[in-house]
């Protein structure tokens, strides 16, 4: 989409305060994020095709869909045939249920205190269980509600966070054989380094296979076995079992090379506009601490976006933005609400569209670029875009 088209759309979404809003998204500061539901759906279809018909897909939408907006993307995931949705907490699951999402939702994080299993059952959320104590507590709550509670058993094969050890799984399985109020719906683990250490991937899978064999030996039926995140699903077919858990892939990014058969489509674009311009002589200090001084007569643009919006302060004097399809450097420190950019080599006016993440006239800046400048990972860039930045869903 060209810059003029983008400007027209933004103006329609950003009406003057004296006019009625022409969009459900109403904002006045010209800084916003666009989320392409089409691209999200395309990425989901591609991972489904890549892993094949024997593995279902659990769409990971924790952290508000990695900062993209969990509810609308959950609805897209359901329409595209995702078998489940994964979230981190009861609060995230409740948000989706209250928004009308009906497909199974797995709580990937720990539920504590254990009395909160009541809430999971109330909202038909599938909890993770990591101990015999938790399983017993879930059974008691299900008994009190005269229902049967599904859960997934978490196995720690080397991540060192949640999960019972492979040896500790046996007494839980033996106990479950005698129970009628809880049902083992899934068994899963989590790779620690699927993007960097194939040897440790195999070591973790060997441990998981031992538990899987034990589950099958005890006669449990219809159990979902899952380990594979994006990196594992792409690199290690043997890790897919009968369910995979893509996360970053769904949003159009990956920490590992993507096969040429897959065309990832970035879901998120981040825009702002120039709100102030000034021309200054050589030697002019810019920003807090005067960490940048112009080397020539320069045109400096002020953008209404800062670290309170999720723009990492660590990209000060390192980051770039797109203006009229050209990369322009950020100069001076990123502040809470504003950042300054050197646009000397581009003829611009106040109100000019600026792309922070996305494509403009053939040039692209990605979340990976921002992560490199900030010394972090793209996950943190996505999740760090704060709630005060409006999300505009586009087809």
N, C-alpha and C positions, 0 to 999 in steps of 0.2 A: 504493500500500500504506500502510495507516495505521501510526501509531507503535506501537500495541500489537502489531500483527502483526510489525512489525520486531523489537520487543523479544523476542517469543517465539522468533523464528528465531535471534537473536543468542545467546540463552541456550542454545539447543540446540547451537550451534556453539562455545560457550565453556564447556565443562564444568569443574567443579571439579577440581583436580589429583588428587583421590583417586578420581575416576571415570574409566572408560575413555572415550576420545574417541568421540563419536557422529558425527564428520565427519572426512574426510581432512584438513581444515584445523583444526589444533589451536593455540589461542592463549589466553593468560590475561590479557593487557593488553587492555582493551576499546576498541581502535582498529583498524579494518579497512576494507578497500575491497571493494565488491561489483562484479562485472563481469557484465553481462547479455548472455549469448550470443544471446538472442532479439533484442535491440536491434541487436547487431552484424550479425546475419544480415539483419535488416530493412533496415538502411542499405545493405548490400552489394547486396541485391536492387533497391533503389531506384536506386542509381547505375547498375546494369546496365540497368535499364529506361530511365533517362534518356539514356544515351549510345547506346542502340539496338543492334541485332544486328550492326552492322558493326565495332564496337569491342569487343575483349576487355577484361577488367579484371584488372590486376595489383594485388593487395592489398598495400599498404605496411605491413609489420609490423616495421620496424626499431625499435631502441631498446626491445626487448621489447614490441613492439606499443604504442609510445608510452606505456609504463608500465602497460599493461593486462594483459599476459601473452600473449606471442607464440604459444606452443605451442597452447593450447586454441583461440585465435582462428584460427590457421592451419588447424586441423582444421575449424572452422566455415566458413572461406573456401573450403576445398576442397569441402565438402559443398554449398555454395551456387553452385558453378560458376565460381569465380575461375580464370582461366587460368594465373596465376602468382602467386608471392609475392615481394615485394621486401624484402631485408634489407640492413644496412649492411656486415656483415663476415662473414668465414668462420666465426668463432665463432658468430654468430647463425644462420647457415645450418646448421652442424653440429648445433646444439641442436635445430633442427626436424627434421632428418633422423633423428637418434637418437631423437626422440620419435615417429617413424613417419609423418611428413609425406612424401608421395610426389610431389606435383605439382611442376612446375618452380619453382626458386628462383633468382632473379637477385641477385647480389651487386652492390649499387648503389655501394658504396665502392671505393676503390682497393685492389688486392692488391699488397702489397710486403712483403718482397722477392719478385721474380718467381718464385722457386723455389716459392712457395706455390701456384702454379697446380696443382702436384701434389696439394695438399689439395683444391682445388676439384674436380678430376677424380675423386679418390677418393670424394668424397661426392656426386658428380653435381650439383654446384652450377654455375650458369652465371656465369662471370666477366664483368666489364666490362673492356674494353680501351680504352686512351686514347692509344696510340702504336704506331708500326710496330715498335719494339723489343719491346714487350710482346706483340704479335701473333706475332712470330717466336719468342719464348721459349715461348709457349703451344704453337705448332706443334711445336717440338722436344720438349716434354714429351709431347704427344700421340703423336708418332712413337715415343718410347721406350716408351710404353704400348700401342702398336699399336692406337690408337683414334682417333676423330674427336671433336674438342672444339668444342662450340657456344660462342659468345660474343656479347655485344652491344657494339657500337662506340659510344663516348660522344663526342658532338660538343659543343664549347663554342661556343654561339651568343651568349654574353653574360653568363653567370653568373660566369665567371672562376675556377672551381675546377678540376674535372677535365674532361678532354676534349681531343681534337685539334681544331684549327681547321677550318672548312669546307674551306679550301684544302688542309690537310694530310690530309684524308680521301682525296683522289684517289690518291696513291701507295700508300696502304694497300689500297684497293680493287683497284688494278692488280696489286699483289703477291698478293692473295687469289685472283685469277683463276688463278694457277698452282699453288695449294696444294690438297692433298688431305686434310690432317690437321686443318684448322680450318674451321669453317663459320660464316658470318655469319648468326646467327639473329635479330639485332635491331640497330637503330640508334636512338639516342635522344639527347635533349638535355633541358635543365632550364630552366624559366622563372625569371627573377630577380624579377619583380614582376607576376605574373598577377592579383594582387588589387588593384593600385593604378595600373598604367601600361599601358593598352591599346595605346598607340603603340609601346612597347618590345616588347610581346608580338608585334605584327605584324612588327617588325624582326627579332626572333629567328626567327619562323616563316618569313620570307622566306629567311633563311640556311639553315634546316633543309630547306626545300623544294629548295634547290639541291643539297644532299647527297642527298636522297631521289631526285631526278631522276637524279643520277649513279649511284646504286646500281641503279636500274631500268635505266638505259642500259647498264650493264655486265652485265645479264642475271641478277642475283641473284634467286632465287625464294624465296617463303615468308618474307620478312623482316618482322619486326614493327617498325613505326615508332611511336615514342611520345615525347610531350613533356608531355602534359596532367596536371598535378596536380589537386587538388580544385577550386581556383579556376578554372583554365583549362577543365576539363571542364564546369563549370557555366556559364561565361560565353562561351566561344569554341568553338562546334561545330567550326570548321575546324581546331582544334588537336588533335582527338581521334585522327586518323589511324586505325590499326587496333588501338590499345591505349591505355588510360588508366591512370594511377597514382594513384588516390585514397588519401589518407592520413587527414588529420584528419576528413574526412567520415564515414569508416567508424566513427569513435568518437563520432559524434553532435555534431560541432561544425564550424564553418566560419568562415573569415575574410571571406567575402563573403556577401551576402544569398542565401538559398536560395529557389528558385522555389516558388510556393505549392503546386504539385503534389507537392512532396516534404515528407514529415513526418519530419524528423530525430529520432532517438531517442537521447538520451545513454546511453552504455554504462556509464560509471563513476559510482558513488556512493561517498561517503567518510563514514564514521560514527565516532563515539566516544561516550563516556558521561561524565557528571559523576562525579568520584571524591572531591570535597571541596567543601563549602560553608561559607561564613562570612559573618556580617553585621558590617559595619564602619561607624564613624561618618564623617561628612563630613570631608574633609581627609586621609583615609588614603592614603598612597603605596602603589602597587601595582607590584611587579616591579623588575628591575634598573634602576638609574639614576633610579628614582622618576619615570618619564616620564608617569605618569598619577596623578592624585589625585582621589578621589571628591568629587563636588560635593554629595552628600547621603548620608544613611545608605543603604548599598548592600549587596546580596547578591552576593557574588563566587563564581563557580564555577571550580574548577580542572579542566582537561581534560588527559588523559594523551596529549598529542600536541604535537610541537614541530618545530623546523627539522631535527632529525635524521630526522624522518619525511617531510620535504618541505614542511612548512608554511613559506612564505617569511617570513623575518625582516622583510622589507620591509613586511609587512602589519600590523606592530605599531601598535596604536591606530588602525587603519584598517579592519580586516576585520570581518566579521559571521559569525555561525553561526545555525542554526535550532534553536530549542528550543520544543517544543510548537507548531510551526508559526509561531513569531514570530521575527523577526530580533533577535538580541542582539549587542551590540558586544563585540569583543575589546578588552581594556584592559591596558595595560602591554606590555612587550616580549615577543615570542615567544621562548621559551628553547629549549634543546636538546630537552627532553623534555616540556615543559608549556606551557600557555597559560591565561590567565585571561579570564573572560567576565563581563560584568555582566548578571545575571539578575534584577535587582531587580523588574522588572515582570512576571515570570512565576513562578507558584507551582510550584516544582520540588523534587525530592528527589534525594539521592545515587543514582546509577544511572540517571538520566534520559538517554534517547537524545538525542544531539546530531548534527545533520547538518552536515557541513562542505561537501560538494558533493552536490547532489541535491535531491529534492523531499520536502517534509514538510507535510502538511495544507494543500495548496493553495499553498504558498509554495515558491520555488525559489532556490537559490544555485548558480551555474554556475562552471565553470572560467574562463569569460570574466570573471566578477565578480572572481575571485581574481587574474586577470592584470591587470585594471584597477587593483586596489588595490596590486599589487606592481610595477606599471610594466613588465610583460613581456607575453608571449603565452601563450595557453592550452596550446600545445605544451609549454612549459617547465613549466607547472603539472603536466600529466599525467606527463611524463617525470621530474619531480623527486620524485614520491612514491616513497620509498625501499623497498628490499627488506625492511626490518624491519616494514613494514605488510603484514599478510596479505592476499592476494587470494582472495576467495571467489567462485567461479563459480556463477551462478544461471541457471536457464532463462529 
